[in-house]
């Protein structure tokens, strides 16, 4: 068999294994061993264990469990509710202000916890019932939370960008900076759509039967913001420590996790074992899952390289004579489809061994591509019919039909697809800030 034929067989086998229910990390190792047995030799198999262990011994991977701990700590506390309440008090009189408060709450909470499903669940539990009670259309209410939750893998600190940086050997600090401006733009675009939709809905309703908005004094608004400020300080600390060179990403993650734990203990009195145990349990579970996928993907990438599949696929793609824009379009379609079926971390770890040589030979900026890829994977989290956040929202709002949730996210999918095109036309939206603060670099 030729290398391309082996690659096609590998694609089919990988697809079948992943949908068999086997944990992704172990499934990748199993596929790698089987293909090395059939098409490789004993020498290739002898390296599997050392590659698996060697990948896990990387100091850079320490960043992952520490940021997971940060996210689980904040996710298990009342930080989401306090953050939402503070924004709600400031925006309650704005048309669509309740929806905008939820979207901004998702953006800020996502920046603290770095998890899209956790953000959608935490803010959705509070915001969706409140919006429905105040007669916000259910599609707008659920769609805004589902889409807002996706910001967790774009706004730093982001586990997706950390994994991308480790796989491609790109500066994690540079990737974090690259996600700031696009993340802010998406929050603004989501909020603008919510405002326009709310104004239109209010005109159609013509004020009949509307629930009057509450009003808050300046003192109440300020008091509502007090509990959120310490958590926002974590974001500031991460930014200052990382971009001033005061600490490495791993050290920054440790400081952020410690600050989150301290704040949760002092603000919410979560020092009892029944409070701490769920945080630590979820941290260990999620960290082990991600690290096993990382190690399994390293073995998978080694197998593809050893059997010359990666190189042959790259040569095959270049043989098409695609223009740079055509290549980018092809990669985006592939990532969009892959994101329907697999979580973002898995897509990055499985696809980058093939995509990276193509990007490097085409001289495509890896920092810019990381943001395009992340937004693309965000779409996969909410795109019907298999987006993970859709089912998270259905879990926290069972009174809303899944069909309404799916229809509610489609405008946000269109916004994100449009923004990818804007990024393609104006790559400086992703590259300007890291180049400005860290100097021009690859």
HELIX and SHEET records of a PDB file:
HELIX    1   1 UNK A    3  UNK A   18  1                                  16    
HELIX    2   2 UNK A   24  UNK A   39  1                                  16    
HELIX    3   3 UNK A   42  UNK A   45  1                                   4    
HELIX    4   4 UNK A   48  UNK A   56  1                                   9    
HELIX    5   5 UNK A   59  UNK A   61  5                                   3    
HELIX    6   6 UNK A   62  UNK A   75  1                                  14    
HELIX    7   7 UNK A   79  UNK A   91  1                                  13    
HELIX    8   8 UNK A   97  UNK A  113  1                                  17    
HELIX    9   9 UNK A  116  UNK A  133  1                                  18    
HELIX   10  10 UNK A  138  UNK A  149  1                                  12    
HELIX   11  11 UNK A  150  UNK A  153  5                                   4    
HELIX   12  12 UNK A  159  UNK A  168  1                                  10    
HELIX   13  13 UNK A  172  UNK A  205  1                                  34    
HELIX   14  14 UNK A  218  UNK A  243  1                                  26    
HELIX   15  15 UNK A  249  UNK A  268  1                                  20    
HELIX   16  16 UNK A  273  UNK A  306  1                                  34    
HELIX   17  17 UNK A  309  UNK A  319  1                                  11    
HELIX   18  18 UNK A  324  UNK A  341  1                                  18    
HELIX   19  19 UNK A  344  UNK A  361  1                                  18    
HELIX   20  20 UNK A  366  UNK A  382  1                                  17    
HELIX   21  21 UNK A  388  UNK A  396  1                                   9    
HELIX   22  22 UNK A  402  UNK A  425  1                                  24    
HELIX   23  23 UNK A  428  UNK A  438  1                                  11    
END                                                                             
